[in-house]
């Protein structure tokens, strides 16, 4: 439970401070919005993403994992379309944002694991 809470806090900090600085097409209004986005990312990664991985496994194998990257980008863009105050302008911004968030999640897993 402690790891999960630290992971959500770390993701919220990354979304609030790093993503708008690193990617020009991403903006976020407040820290509260960042926490909501982090909670939604955690929910999606826990509940929806494993199902999508199983369903798209053949396409992922054929594309050597690139289809998995496309799923991450689309889920990132989906979260931005749901949450008011979290804006992703275009596909390229979603691509760089999803990559930055994936790297940040990997680092958070290594630090808390």
C-alpha positions in Angstrom: 0.0 0.0 0.0 2.9 2.3 0.8 4.5 1.7 -2.6 1.2 2.4 -4.3 0.7 5.8 -2.5 4.3 6.8 -3.2 3.9 5.8 -6.8 0.7 8.0 -7.1 2.4 10.9 -5.4 5.5 10.6 -7.7 3.3 10.4 -10.8 1.4 13.4 -9.7 4.6 15.4 -9.2 5.9 14.3 -12.6 2.6 15.3 -14.3 2.5 18.6 -12.5 6.1 19.8 -12.7 8.0 17.9 -15.4 5.5 17.2 -18.2 4.6 20.9 -18.9 8.2 21.8 -18.8 9.5 19.0 -21.0 6.6 18.9 -23.6 5.4 22.1 -25.1 1.9 20.8 -26.0 1.0 19.7 -22.4 -0.4 22.0 -19.7 -2.0 21.4 -16.4 -3.9 23.8 -14.2 -3.3 22.8 -10.6 -1.8 20.3 -8.2 -5.2 19.0 -7.5 -5.7 18.2 -11.2 -2.3 16.4 -11.2 -3.3 14.2 -8.3 -6.6 13.3 -10.1 -4.7 12.5 -13.3 -2.2 10.4 -11.3 -5.1 8.5 -9.7 -6.7 7.9 -13.0 -3.4 6.7 -14.5 -3.1 4.3 -11.6 -6.6 3.0 -12.1 -6.1 2.5 -15.8 -2.8 0.8 -15.3 -4.3 -1.5 -12.7 -7.7 -2.4 -14.3 -7.7 -1.6 -18.1 -4.2 -1.9 -19.3 -3.7 -5.7 -18.6 -6.9 -6.4 -20.5 -5.7 -4.4 -23.4 -2.4 -6.1 -23.4 -4.0 -9.5 -23.6 -6.4 -8.5 -26.4 -3.7 -6.8 -28.5 -1.0 -9.4 -27.8 -0.8 -10.7 -31.4 -0.5 -7.1 -32.8 2.1 -6.4 -30.2 4.1 -9.4 -31.1 3.9 -8.6 -34.8 5.1 -5.0 -34.3 7.9 -5.9 -31.8 6.2 -4.0 -29.0 5.4 -0.8 -30.9 1.7 -1.4 -30.7 2.1 -1.3 -26.9 3.6 2.1 -27.2 0.6 3.2 -29.3 -1.7 1.9 -26.5 0.2 4.0 -23.9 -0.1 7.1 -26.1 -3.8 6.6 -26.7 -4.5 6.0 -23.0 -2.5 9.2 -22.2 -4.6 11.1 -24.7 -7.7 9.5 -23.3 -7.0 10.7 -19.8 -6.3 14.2 -21.1 -9.7 14.2 -22.8 -11.5 13.2 -19.6 -9.9 15.5 -17.1 -10.6 19.2 -17.3 -7.4 21.2 -16.7 -5.1 18.5 -18.2 -4.5 19.5 -21.8 -2.6 17.6 -24.5 -2.7 19.5 -27.8 -1.8 16.9 -30.4 -0.6 13.4 -31.0 3.1 14.3 -30.8 2.6 15.9 -27.4 0.8 12.7 -26.3 3.7 10.6 -27.6 6.4 12.6 -25.7 4.2 12.8 -22.6 3.6 9.1 -22.6 7.3 8.3 -23.1 8.2 10.7 -20.2 5.6 9.2 -18.0 6.7 5.7 -18.8 10.3 6.6 -17.9 9.2 8.3 -14.7 7.1 5.3 -13.7 10.1 3.0 -14.4 12.3 5.2 -12.2 9.7 5.3 -9.5 9.4 1.5 -9.6 13.2 1.1 -9.2 13.3 3.6 -6.3 10.3 2.1 -4.4 11.0 -1.6 -5.3 
